[in-house]
Amino acid sequence: MKNILKLLLSIVITTVVLVFVTGIVLGSIVLSTSVSFIVSIGIFVIVLLSVAVALIVAFGYSIKEILVSFRREVN
């Protein structure tokens, strides 16, 4: 069970760091040129989608771990 909590904590920390870095990158892009605003929105959407996919994969993995550990305890 502790491994699952560590996994979820690392997922949350990774997500926060990714969002922070994305915000900094997008802020610098928007400040440098206003023309690339649409491009920066596109990059932002791509990064958000990749974060969402990573979260879904990690969450599915943690659910699988919970089921496996639960099955071990029952047996």
C-alpha positions in Angstrom: 0.0 0.0 0.0 2.9 2.4 0.7 4.2 1.8 -2.8 0.9 3.0 -4.2 0.9 6.1 -2.1 4.5 6.9 -3.2 3.4 6.4 -6.9 0.4 8.7 -6.5 2.6 11.3 -4.8 5.2 11.2 -7.5 2.4 11.5 -10.1 1.1 14.7 -8.4 4.6 16.2 -8.0 5.4 15.5 -11.7 2.1 17.0 -12.8 2.7 20.2 -10.8 6.3 20.6 -12.1 5.1 20.0 -15.7 2.3 22.6 -15.3 4.8 25.1 -13.8 7.4 24.6 -16.5 4.7 24.9 -19.2 3.4 28.1 -17.7 6.9 29.6 -17.7 7.6 28.5 -21.3 4.2 29.8 -22.5 4.7 33.1 -20.6 8.0 33.7 -22.3 6.6 32.8 -25.7 3.6 35.2 -25.3 5.8 38.0 -24.0 8.3 37.6 -26.9 5.8 37.7 -29.7 2.1 38.2 -29.8 1.8 36.6 -33.2 2.8 33.2 -31.9 -0.1 33.3 -29.4 -2.0 30.7 -31.4 1.1 28.5 -31.6 1.6 28.7 -27.8 -2.0 27.7 -27.2 -1.4 24.7 -29.5 1.8 23.8 -27.5 -0.1 24.2 -24.3 -2.9 21.9 -25.5 -0.4 19.3 -26.6 1.4 19.4 -23.2 -1.9 19.2 -21.4 -2.9 16.2 -23.5 0.4 14.4 -22.8 0.1 15.1 -19.1 -3.5 13.7 -19.1 -2.3 10.6 -21.0 0.5 10.1 -18.5 -1.9 10.5 -15.6 -4.3 8.0 -17.0 -1.6 5.5 -17.7 -0.1 5.9 -14.2 -3.6 5.8 -12.6 -4.4 2.6 -14.4 -1.1 1.1 -13.3 -1.8 2.0 -9.6 -5.3 0.5 -9.9 -3.7 -2.7 -11.2 -1.2 -2.7 -8.3 -4.1 -2.2 -5.8 -6.0 -5.2 -7.4 -2.9 -7.4 -7.3 -2.1 -6.6 -3.7 -5.7 -7.1 -2.7 -5.7 -10.5 -4.4 -2.6 -11.5 -2.5 -4.2 -10.5 0.8 -7.3 -12.5 0.0 -5.3 -15.6 -0.9 
